[in-house]
Amino acid sequence: MFGHQIGVCSAVLEVHVGTGSVFSVEGQGVVLPAWYTSRSQKKPYVTWLLDKADADPFQILTYLDGVVKVEETELKPRVGFLYPVLTHNISVFINATRERDSGQYMCTVNVVDDATSTGKNVAVINLTVLVPPAPPACGLRGSPAVGANVTLSCASEKGKPSPAYQWQRRAPTLQVFFPPAQDRARGTLKLMNLSLDMSGLYVCVAENQAGSAECSIILEVHSTSEGAIIAGAVLGSLGALATVAFFARRLVGYRRKKRDGQEEAANEIKEDAVAPKTPSWTRPPPADAISKTSTLSSIAGVRDRPYGASPPSDTASVLTAAGSYRGPPRAGGRPPPTNGAPWHPPQAPGPPGGLPPSSLARAGAIPVMVPAQSRAGSLV
């Protein structure tokens, strides 16, 4: 009887899911629907686990003895039971889903006085978080000249699943492109044999199940002559810039070299400079030469005048550097008083001591003119 009752009860405990696959767009919330059936009034033991392809299964949420526990995972602030567990609804919500939330979610239910057949108390839900395409980048390969071929490219760095690309030409000339000119998987559009009327605005739309994004590019087809002019202008500008940079570099080098040369020359002048010499005419004569000259001048003066005679005071005199005086005869040719001694005409005095003027000059003697005085003391 007891065994039969156990069999009936085991057939009742079962976990159900509303769907085996759930999709969500990144950033949005999602609900994983699940519930269980049982005739027991006991509190169940509920466990939710996440099994990802790159990791082992780990618990994210449990209910035991009436207590809900959220495990320490990156889902902790965003996951929880949607309803009270005693209502038998064990659905789980996830807020602000992320791409890495994708994986297989497994729910297991056990009741103390209830049993079930193998696998009936476990349910699985696959969650896929979709990512809308990121704004794509449009590009142009080739030169848009008349008669040439170019390729328009479009690529989005992010999107799950991988987005498909669609090129179209916008107003004023609307145009939609198809394979083989357009590759929807790679996002390329080949334009062959360009003409001027193919110029315009081209738009690429990247789209998947989560959303879409677009970019655009303006195609300007120009003639061959215009292309040559543009290329020449670009090359000319580059050449001018290179020339200016070259001469600027040469000028800086020249100034630096000139400055270094001036500094070296100044240093050489300072090193080779000799102290200035005192001119010979500014050097004073030796003391012995002056003494000799004074002595000779005194002897010559004694010889030229008689014994006991004194030089007149009212005649012009010549003062040598040695301090001796020589005077010419008085004006009018009258002889000076001799106190009774015979007078002799004065003779032209020779150099003192018989030294020539050149010798006196070499010895440092300098002639100086001294004004004569009259007997009364006045200048003549």
C-alpha positions as CSV (number, residue, x, y, z in Angstrom):
1,M,0.0,0.0,0.0
2,F,2.8,2.4,0.9
3,G,4.7,1.5,-2.1
4,H,1.8,2.1,-4.4
5,Q,1.2,5.5,-2.7
6,I,4.9,6.3,-3.3
7,G,4.5,5.5,-7.0
8,V,1.5,7.8,-7.4
9,C,3.3,10.6,-5.7
10,S,6.4,10.1,-7.8
11,A,4.4,10.4,-10.9
12,V,3.0,13.8,-9.7
13,L,6.4,15.7,-8.9
14,E,7.5,17.2,-12.1
15,V,9.2,20.4,-13.4
16,H,7.9,22.2,-16.4
17,V,9.2,25.0,-18.5
18,G,7.3,27.4,-20.8
19,T,9.9,27.2,-23.5
20,G,13.3,25.6,-24.0
21,S,14.9,28.7,-25.6
22,V,14.6,32.3,-24.6
23,F,16.1,35.3,-26.4
24,S,16.9,38.7,-25.0
25,V,18.5,41.8,-26.3
26,E,21.5,43.1,-24.4
27,G,20.5,45.6,-21.8
28,Q,16.9,44.4,-21.5
29,G,15.3,42.1,-18.9
30,V,14.3,38.5,-19.4
31,V,12.2,35.8,-17.6
32,L,13.0,32.1,-17.5
33,P,9.5,30.5,-17.0
34,A,9.4,27.3,-14.9
35,W,7.0,25.7,-12.3
36,Y,6.6,22.3,-10.6
37,T,3.7,20.0,-9.7
38,S,3.5,18.0,-6.5
39,R,0.8,16.8,-4.1
40,S,3.0,17.3,-1.1
41,Q,2.5,20.3,1.1
42,K,6.1,20.3,2.2
43,K,8.5,23.1,1.3
44,P,10.5,22.2,-1.7
45,Y,14.3,22.5,-2.3
46,V,14.9,24.5,-5.5
47,T,18.2,25.0,-7.2
48,W,19.1,27.1,-10.3
49,L,22.4,26.5,-12.0
50,L,24.1,28.1,-15.0
51,D,26.2,25.9,-17.4
52,K,28.3,27.9,-19.8
53,A,30.5,26.6,-22.6
54,D,33.7,28.0,-21.2
55,A,33.1,27.0,-17.5
56,D,31.7,24.4,-15.2
57,P,28.1,24.6,-13.9
58,F,27.7,26.8,-10.9
59,Q,24.7,27.8,-8.6
60,I,23.2,31.2,-9.0
61,L,20.0,30.8,-6.9
62,T,18.6,28.5,-4.2
63,Y,15.5,28.0,-2.0
64,L,15.8,25.9,1.1
65,D,13.6,25.7,4.2
66,G,11.8,28.8,3.1
67,V,15.0,30.9,2.6
68,V,16.1,32.4,-0.7
69,K,19.8,32.6,-1.3
70,V,21.5,34.4,-4.2
71,E,24.9,33.1,-4.8
72,E,28.0,35.3,-5.2
73,T,28.2,35.6,-9.0
74,E,28.1,38.5,-11.5
75,L,24.3,37.8,-11.7
76,K,23.7,38.5,-8.0
77,P,22.4,42.0,-8.2
78,R,20.3,41.2,-11.2
79,V,18.6,37.8,-10.6
80,G,15.8,36.5,-8.3
81,F,12.6,34.5,-8.1
82,L,9.7,36.1,-10.0
83,Y,7.0,34.8,-7.6
84,P,6.9,33.2,-4.1
85,V,8.2,29.7,-4.3
86,L,5.3,28.2,-2.4
87,T,3.0,29.1,-5.3
88,H,4.9,26.4,-7.2
89,N,6.0,29.0,-9.7
90,I,9.8,29.0,-9.7
91,S,10.4,31.3,-12.6
92,V,13.5,33.4,-12.5
93,F,14.1,37.0,-13.8
94,I,17.3,38.5,-15.0
95,N,17.6,42.3,-15.3
96,A,19.9,44.2,-17.7
97,T,21.1,41.2,-19.5
98,R,24.6,41.0,-20.9
99,E,26.1,38.9,-23.7
100,R,28.0,36.8,-21.2
101,D,24.7,35.8,-19.5
102,S,24.1,33.5,-22.4
103,G,24.1,29.8,-21.5
104,Q,22.1,26.8,-20.3
105,Y,20.0,27.4,-17.1
106,M,19.0,24.2,-15.2
107,C,16.3,24.0,-12.5
108,T,16.1,21.1,-10.0
109,V,13.2,20.6,-7.5
110,N,13.1,18.1,-4.6
111,V,10.4,17.6,-2.0
112,V,10.9,15.6,1.2
113,D,7.9,13.3,1.1
114,D,7.6,13.2,-2.7
115,A,9.6,11.4,-5.3
116,T,9.8,11.4,-9.1
117,S,11.1,9.4,-11.9
118,T,14.6,10.1,-13.3
119,G,14.9,13.4,-14.9
120,K,11.4,14.6,-14.3
121,N,12.4,17.0,-11.6
122,V,15.0,18.8,-13.8
123,A,14.2,21.4,-16.4
124,V,16.6,23.2,-18.8
125,I,16.2,26.6,-20.6
126,N,18.7,28.0,-23.0
127,L,19.2,31.7,-22.9
128,T,20.7,33.7,-25.8
129,V,21.5,37.3,-25.3
130,L,21.5,39.1,-28.6
131,V,23.7,42.1,-29.3
132,P,22.6,44.8,-31.8
133,P,25.2,45.8,-34.4
134,A,27.6,48.6,-33.4
135,P,27.6,51.6,-35.8
136,P,29.5,50.4,-38.8
137,A,32.4,52.2,-40.5
138,C,32.2,53.0,-44.2
139,G,35.2,53.2,-46.5
140,L,36.3,53.5,-50.1
141,R,39.0,51.6,-51.9
142,G,40.3,52.8,-55.2
143,S,40.3,56.2,-57.1
144,P,36.8,57.4,-58.1
145,A,37.8,58.5,-61.6
146,V,35.7,58.1,-64.7
147,G,36.1,54.6,-66.1
148,A,37.7,53.2,-62.9
149,N,36.5,50.6,-60.5
150,V,36.0,51.2,-56.8
151,T,34.9,49.1,-53.8
152,L,32.7,50.5,-51.0
153,S,33.3,48.7,-47.6
154,C,31.1,48.5,-44.5
155,A,32.0,46.7,-41.2
156,S,30.6,46.6,-37.7
157,E,32.9,45.6,-34.8
158,K,30.1,44.2,-32.6
159,G,26.9,42.3,-33.1
160,K,25.4,38.9,-32.2
161,P,24.6,37.2,-34.3
162,S,26.9,38.7,-37.0
163,P,25.0,41.4,-38.9
164,A,24.1,41.3,-42.6
165,Y,24.9,44.4,-44.7
166,Q,22.8,46.1,-47.3
167,W,24.0,48.9,-49.6
168,Q,21.7,51.4,-51.2
169,R,21.9,54.7,-52.9
170,R,19.8,57.5,-51.5
171,A,18.0,60.5,-53.0
172,P,17.9,62.1,-55.4
173,T,18.6,58.8,-57.2
174,L,17.4,55.8,-55.3
175,Q,19.1,52.5,-56.0
176,V,19.3,49.1,-54.3
177,F,22.1,46.7,-55.0
178,F,22.1,42.9,-55.2
179,P,24.7,40.2,-55.6
180,P,27.2,39.7,-57.1
181,A,27.9,43.5,-56.9
182,Q,27.1,43.4,-53.3
183,D,28.4,40.9,-50.7
184,R,25.9,41.0,-47.7
185,A,28.1,39.0,-45.4
186,R,31.3,41.0,-46.0
187,G,29.6,44.3,-46.5
188,T,31.3,45.2,-49.8
189,L,29.8,46.9,-52.9
190,K,31.8,46.9,-56.2
191,L,31.1,49.7,-58.6
192,M,32.5,49.1,-62.1
193,N,33.3,51.5,-64.9
194,L,32.4,54.7,-63.0
195,S,30.7,57.6,-64.7
196,L,30.0,61.1,-63.5
197,D,26.2,60.3,-62.9
198,M,27.2,57.6,-60.4
199,S,28.2,60.3,-57.9
200,G,26.0,60.5,-54.8
201,L,25.2,59.4,-51.3
202,Y,25.7,55.7,-50.5
203,V,24.3,54.2,-47.3
204,C,25.2,50.9,-45.6
205,V,22.8,49.3,-43.1
206,A,24.1,46.6,-40.7
207,E,21.2,44.5,-39.3
208,N,20.6,41.5,-37.2
209,Q,17.8,40.2,-34.9
210,A,18.6,42.6,-32.2
211,G,18.6,45.8,-34.2
212,S,20.4,47.8,-36.9
213,A,22.8,50.6,-37.5
214,E,24.1,52.5,-40.6
215,C,26.8,54.6,-42.0
216,S,27.1,56.6,-45.2
217,I,29.8,57.8,-47.7
218,I,29.7,60.4,-50.5
219,L,31.1,59.2,-53.8
220,E,32.4,62.0,-56.0
221,V,33.4,60.7,-59.4
222,H,35.8,63.0,-61.2
223,S,37.3,63.1,-64.7
224,T,40.9,62.0,-65.4
225,S,42.2,65.5,-65.9
226,E,40.7,66.6,-62.5
227,G,42.4,63.6,-60.9
228,A,45.7,64.6,-62.4
229,I,45.3,68.2,-61.2
230,I,44.5,67.1,-57.7
231,A,47.4,64.6,-57.6
232,G,49.8,67.3,-58.9
233,A,48.6,69.8,-56.3
234,V,49.1,67.3,-53.6
235,L,52.6,66.4,-54.8
236,G,53.5,70.1,-55.3
237,S,52.4,70.9,-51.7
238,L,54.4,68.0,-50.3
239,G,57.4,69.1,-52.4
240,A,57.1,72.7,-51.1
241,L,56.9,71.6,-47.6
242,A,60.0,69.4,-48.0
243,T,61.9,72.3,-49.6
244,V,61.0,74.6,-46.7
245,A,62.0,72.1,-44.1
246,F,65.3,71.4,-45.9
247,F,66.4,75.1,-46.1
248,A,65.2,75.7,-42.5
249,R,67.4,72.9,-41.4
250,R,70.3,74.2,-43.3
251,L,69.9,77.7,-42.0
252,V,69.7,76.5,-38.4
253,G,72.8,74.4,-39.0
254,Y,74.7,77.4,-40.5
255,R,73.8,79.7,-37.6
256,R,74.9,77.1,-35.1
257,K,78.1,76.5,-36.9
258,K,78.8,80.3,-37.1
259,R,78.1,80.8,-33.4
260,D,80.4,77.9,-32.5
261,G,83.2,79.3,-34.7
262,Q,82.9,82.7,-33.1
263,E,83.1,81.2,-29.7
264,E,86.2,79.2,-30.6
265,A,87.9,82.3,-32.1
266,A,87.2,84.3,-28.9
267,N,88.7,81.5,-26.8
268,E,91.8,81.4,-29.0
269,I,92.3,85.2,-28.7
270,K,92.0,85.0,-25.0
271,E,94.6,82.2,-24.8
272,D,97.1,83.8,-27.3
273,A,96.8,87.4,-25.9
274,V,100.1,89.0,-24.7
275,A,100.3,91.7,-22.0
276,P,100.8,95.2,-23.6
277,K,104.3,96.6,-23.4
278,T,105.1,100.1,-22.0
279,P,106.2,102.5,-24.8
280,S,109.9,103.4,-24.6
281,W,109.1,107.1,-24.5
282,T,107.1,106.7,-21.3
283,R,109.7,104.8,-19.3
284,P,111.7,107.0,-16.9
285,P,115.5,107.0,-17.4
286,P,117.7,105.1,-15.1
287,A,118.7,106.9,-11.9
288,D,122.4,106.6,-12.6
289,A,122.0,108.2,-16.1
290,I,120.2,111.2,-14.5
291,S,122.9,111.5,-11.9
292,K,125.7,111.4,-14.5
293,T,123.9,113.9,-16.7
294,S,123.5,116.3,-13.7
295,T,127.2,116.0,-12.8
296,L,128.4,116.6,-16.3
297,S,126.1,119.6,-16.8
298,S,127.4,121.1,-13.6
299,I,131.0,120.7,-14.7
300,A,130.3,122.2,-18.1
301,G,128.6,125.2,-16.5
302,V,131.7,126.0,-14.3
303,R,134.0,125.8,-17.3
304,D,132.0,128.3,-19.4
305,R,132.0,131.1,-16.8
306,P,134.9,132.7,-14.9
307,Y,135.6,131.8,-11.3
308,G,133.3,133.7,-8.9
309,A,130.9,134.9,-11.6
310,S,127.2,134.1,-11.1
311,P,124.8,133.5,-14.0
312,P,122.6,136.4,-14.9
313,S,119.0,136.3,-13.6
314,D,117.3,138.3,-16.4
315,T,118.1,136.1,-19.3
316,A,116.2,133.2,-20.7
317,S,117.5,129.9,-19.6
318,V,117.2,126.3,-20.7
319,L,116.5,123.7,-18.1
320,T,117.5,120.2,-18.9
321,A,116.1,117.1,-17.2
322,A,119.3,116.9,-15.2
323,G,118.6,120.3,-13.6
324,S,121.5,122.4,-15.2
325,Y,120.9,125.9,-16.8
326,R,122.4,127.4,-19.9
327,G,121.7,131.0,-20.8
328,P,122.4,133.1,-24.0
329,P,124.3,136.5,-23.7
330,R,122.3,139.5,-22.6
331,A,120.3,141.6,-25.1
332,G,122.2,144.5,-26.8
333,G,125.6,142.7,-26.5
334,R,126.7,144.6,-23.4
335,P,128.9,142.6,-21.1
336,P,127.8,141.7,-17.7
337,P,129.5,143.2,-14.7
338,T,132.6,141.3,-13.7
339,N,133.7,143.1,-10.5
340,G,137.0,144.2,-12.2
341,A,137.8,140.9,-13.8
342,P,138.4,140.9,-17.6
343,W,135.4,139.8,-19.7
344,H,135.6,137.2,-22.4
345,P,132.9,136.7,-25.0
346,P,130.9,133.6,-24.2
347,Q,131.4,130.6,-26.4
348,A,128.7,128.2,-27.6
349,P,128.5,125.6,-25.0
350,G,128.8,122.0,-26.1
351,P,127.0,119.1,-24.8
352,P,127.6,118.5,-21.1
353,G,130.5,116.4,-20.4
354,G,131.1,116.0,-24.2
355,L,127.9,113.9,-24.7
356,P,126.1,114.4,-28.0
357,P,122.3,115.2,-27.9
358,S,121.5,111.8,-29.3
359,S,123.1,110.2,-26.2
360,L,121.2,112.5,-23.9
361,A,117.9,111.6,-25.7
362,R,118.7,107.9,-25.3
363,A,119.4,108.5,-21.6
364,G,115.9,110.1,-21.2
365,A,116.9,113.8,-21.0
366,I,114.0,116.1,-22.1
367,P,114.6,119.8,-23.0
368,V,112.2,122.2,-21.2
369,M,111.9,125.9,-21.9
370,V,111.8,128.2,-18.8
371,P,110.8,131.8,-19.1
372,A,113.5,134.4,-18.1
373,Q,113.0,136.8,-15.2
374,S,114.1,140.4,-14.9
375,R,116.0,141.6,-11.9
376,A,112.8,143.0,-10.5
377,G,111.2,139.5,-10.7
378,S,109.0,140.1,-13.7
379,L,108.8,137.8,-16.6
380,V,110.5,138.9,-19.9
